[in-house]
């Protein structure tokens, strides 16, 4: 099968389309014929050799976390999916290094759910990783309806999902974003705050996706909550504030709930561009230049 691959670290020029073996599903796993996947900033970090932790296997790597596609084969003990089922899901690449920028990928059945009906694969693929990251961040905070939450980086992929889920949960969100993002932030029922402005007042919680840092603890009430973008950025608790770090986990059941919100129109899906395997280097370059509003999608 064809897959995007690299055998050395470096810039986008190290990417190749390689012929690699078709993977076989084991017990509890399914093989998915990939229709679309998504490129993430962490993919660029690993490719460049800048990822700060050891990985479970060595080069060469095929990147790719999310997948939208069709079940091609099922391993033993898989009852919920059969060949021909349209699915979405993601594999925690940093644990498996089993990438979805390939014609086929094997995933645990428990990490998958049915794809949203009537949604193109290029859009459906944008939901799993970033949607689950947003949902699990809000789960950590356990905010009751009517609570206030400040979301920095609100127009990014995770930030947009956080605003949509906050609205669905009856939370009062304020989204910190660039001047050109006001319409998007307000379309999700949030109060817009330009990144050049200083947040006023206090909030029940902050989700800091723009990595502003511990200074935002001043904007959290005593006993409130704070979610950092990654474990190394988690601040020490003060004034009874519960601090957490965002770490996304595969969860097919939770993803199923997000699919329902997509089909009901509560969660918008955004695509910034679609690139074929042969144009993977251009996709990496586009994401690296920043300012992307929506997902950079890779298709076979």
C-alpha positions in Angstrom: 0.0 0.0 0.0 1.0 3.6 -0.4 1.8 5.7 2.7 3.4 9.1 3.5 6.7 8.2 5.2 10.1 9.6 6.2 13.3 7.8 7.1 15.2 10.7 8.5 14.3 13.9 10.5 14.3 17.2 8.8 12.1 19.6 6.9 9.1 18.8 4.7 11.5 17.7 1.9 12.2 14.4 3.8 8.6 13.2 3.2 8.1 10.5 0.6 5.3 8.3 -0.7 6.5 4.8 0.0 5.2 1.3 -0.5 4.7 -0.4 2.8 3.1 -3.7 3.9 -0.7 -3.7 4.4 -1.3 -4.1 8.2 -3.4 -7.0 9.5 -5.9 -6.4 12.3 -5.4 -8.4 15.6 -8.0 -9.3 18.2 -10.2 -6.3 19.0 -8.9 -4.4 16.0 -10.2 -3.3 12.6 -8.4 -2.3 9.4 -9.8 0.9 7.9 -9.4 1.9 4.2 -8.5 5.5 4.7 -10.5 8.2 3.0 -9.0 11.2 4.9 -6.8 12.1 7.8 -5.6 15.3 9.4 -2.1 16.9 9.9 -1.4 18.2 13.4 1.4 20.4 14.8 2.8 17.5 16.7 3.4 15.7 13.3 5.6 18.6 12.3 7.5 18.5 15.6 8.2 14.8 15.3 9.2 15.0 11.7 11.7 17.8 12.4 13.3 15.7 15.2 12.2 18.3 17.9 9.8 16.0 19.9 11.2 16.1 23.4 10.4 12.5 24.5 11.5 9.0 23.2 9.1 7.2 20.8 8.3 3.5 21.1 9.7 2.6 17.7 12.4 4.0 15.4 12.3 5.4 11.9 10.9 5.2 9.3 7.6 6.8 10.4 4.2 7.2 8.8 2.4 10.1 10.5 -1.3 10.6 11.0 -3.7 10.4 14.0 -7.2 10.9 12.8 -9.0 8.7 10.2 -12.3 8.8 8.3 -12.8 5.8 6.1 -14.4 2.4 5.6 -13.8 -0.8 7.6 -12.0 -3.2 5.4 -11.4 -6.2 7.7 -12.1 -7.0 11.4 -10.1 -9.0 13.8 -11.4 -11.6 16.3 -13.8 -10.4 19.0 -14.9 -7.4 17.0 -18.7 -7.3 17.1 -19.6 -3.6 16.6 -18.2 -3.1 13.1 -18.2 -5.1 9.9 -16.6 -4.6 6.5 -18.2 -1.7 4.6 -19.0 0.4 7.8 -18.1 4.0 7.5 -16.2 5.0 10.6 -14.1 7.8 12.2 -11.6 7.6 15.0 -8.0 8.1 16.0 -4.9 6.2 17.2 -2.7 7.8 19.8 0.3 8.0 17.4 2.9 8.8 20.1 2.1 5.4 21.7 1.7 3.4 18.5 3.5 5.2 15.7 0.9 3.6 13.5 0.0 6.4 11.1 -3.1 7.1 9.2 -1.5 9.0 6.3 -1.7 5.7 4.5 -4.2 3.8 2.3 -4.9 1.5 5.3 -4.5 1.7 9.0 -5.3 -0.7 11.9 -7.0 0.7 14.9 -8.6 -0.6 18.1 -12.3 -1.0 17.5 -13.0 0.7 20.8 -11.4 3.9 19.4 -13.8 4.1 16.5 -17.4 5.1 16.0 -19.8 5.5 13.0 -19.1 8.4 10.8 -21.6 11.3 10.8 -24.2 10.6 8.1 -24.0 12.9 5.0 -20.7 14.5 6.0 -17.8 14.3 3.6 -14.8 12.3 4.8 -12.6 15.3 4.6 -14.7 17.1 7.1 -15.5 14.0 9.3 -11.7 13.4 9.7 -11.3 16.7 11.5 -13.4 15.6 14.5 -11.7 12.8 16.4 -8.4 14.1 17.9 -9.3 17.8 18.3 -12.9 17.1 19.2 -12.0 14.6 21.9 -9.3 16.9 23.2 -11.9 19.7 23.7 -14.5 17.4 25.2 -12.0 15.8 27.6 -10.7 19.3 28.7 -14.2 20.3 29.6 -14.8 16.9 31.3 -11.8 17.6 33.6 -13.4 20.9 34.8 -16.8 19.4 35.6 -18.5 22.8 35.2 -22.2 23.1 36.0 -24.5 24.8 33.6 -24.2 28.6 33.6 -20.5 28.6 34.6 -18.1 31.0 32.9 -15.0 29.9 31.0 -12.3 31.8 29.2 -10.9 30.0 26.2 -7.6 31.3 24.7 -6.7 30.3 21.2 -10.5 30.1 20.7 -10.4 30.2 16.9 -8.0 27.3 16.5 -9.1 23.7 15.9 -9.4 22.7 19.5 -10.6 26.1 20.6 -13.5 26.0 18.2 -14.6 22.7 19.4 -14.4 23.9 23.1 -16.6 26.9 22.3 -19.1 24.7 20.5 -19.2 22.1 23.3 -19.4 24.9 25.9 -22.5 26.3 24.2 -24.1 22.8 24.0 -23.4 22.4 27.8 -25.0 25.7 28.7 -21.7 27.4 29.7 -21.0 31.0 29.2 -17.8 31.2 27.2 -15.4 34.0 26.3 -13.1 33.4 23.4 -9.8 35.1 23.1 -8.7 35.2 19.5 -7.4 37.4 16.7 -9.3 40.4 15.4 -10.4 38.6 12.3 -11.9 35.8 14.3 -14.7 37.8 15.9 -17.5 36.5 13.6 -16.5 32.8 14.2 -16.2 33.2 18.0 -19.6 34.9 18.2 -21.2 32.4 15.9 -20.6 29.8 18.6 -22.4 31.8 21.2 -19.2 33.1 22.9 -18.2 36.6 23.9 -15.3 37.7 21.7 -12.1 39.1 23.3 -9.3 40.3 21.0 -5.9 38.9 21.9 -4.6 42.5 22.3 -7.1 43.1 25.1 -6.6 42.2 28.8 -9.3 39.9 30.1 -11.5 41.7 32.7 -13.1 40.1 35.8 -12.8 36.5 36.9 -14.0 33.2 35.4 -15.0 29.9 36.9 -12.4 28.3 34.6 -9.8 29.0 31.9 -8.7 26.7 29.1 -5.4 28.1 27.9 -4.8 26.8 24.4 -2.7 29.9 23.3 -0.2 29.1 26.1 -0.4 32.4 27.8 0.5 30.7 31.0 0.2 30.9 34.7 -0.5 34.7 34.6 -4.1 33.7 33.7 -4.6 32.1 37.1 -5.3 35.7 38.2 -8.4 35.5 36.1 -9.7 32.3 37.8 -11.9 32.6 40.9 -10.8 30.9 44.1 -11.5 27.2 43.8 -12.0 27.4 40.0 -10.3 25.4 37.3 -7.4 25.8 34.8 -6.5 23.5 31.9 -3.1 23.9 30.3 -2.4 22.9 26.7 0.1 20.2 27.7 1.5 18.5 30.8 4.7 20.5 31.0 2.7 23.8 31.0 0.5 22.8 33.9 0.9 25.5 36.6 1.1 24.8 40.3 -2.3 25.2 42.1 -3.0 28.4 44.0 -6.0 29.6 46.0 -7.7 26.2 45.7 -7.7 26.4 41.9 -7.6 22.9 40.3 -5.1 22.7 37.5 -5.0 20.1 34.7 -3.2 19.4 31.5 -4.8 18.5 28.2 -4.0 14.9 27.2 -6.3 13.4 24.5 -7.3 9.7 24.8 -9.0 7.4 22.3 -12.7 6.9 23.3 -15.2 5.6 20.7 -18.1 6.1 23.0 -17.3 9.7 23.7 -16.6 10.3 20.0 -20.1 8.9 19.3 -21.6 11.6 21.4 -19.6 14.2 19.4 -20.9 12.8 16.1 -24.5 13.3 17.4 -23.6 17.0 18.0 -22.2 17.3 14.5 -25.3 15.8 12.9 -27.5 18.1 15.0 -25.5 21.1 13.8 -24.1 22.0 17.2 -20.5 21.4 16.2 -19.1 22.9 13.0 -16.3 21.2 11.1 -13.7 23.3 9.4 -11.3 22.4 6.6 -8.5 24.8 5.6 -7.2 22.7 2.7 -7.0 19.2 1.3 -3.7 17.7 0.1 -3.0 14.4 -1.6 -0.1 12.1 -0.5 2.1 13.4 -3.2 1.6 16.9 -1.9 2.3 16.1 1.8 5.3 18.4 1.9 3.1 21.3 0.8 0.6 20.4 3.5 3.4 20.4 6.2 4.7 23.7 4.9 1.2 25.3 5.0 0.6 24.2 8.6 4.1 25.4 9.6 3.4 28.9 8.3 0.6 29.3 10.8 -2.6 31.3 10.7 -4.6 28.2 9.7 -8.3 28.3 10.4 -9.6 24.8 10.0 -7.8 21.5 9.5 -5.1 20.6 7.0 -6.4 17.3 5.6 -4.4 14.5 3.9 -6.1 12.2 1.4 -4.7 9.2 -0.6 
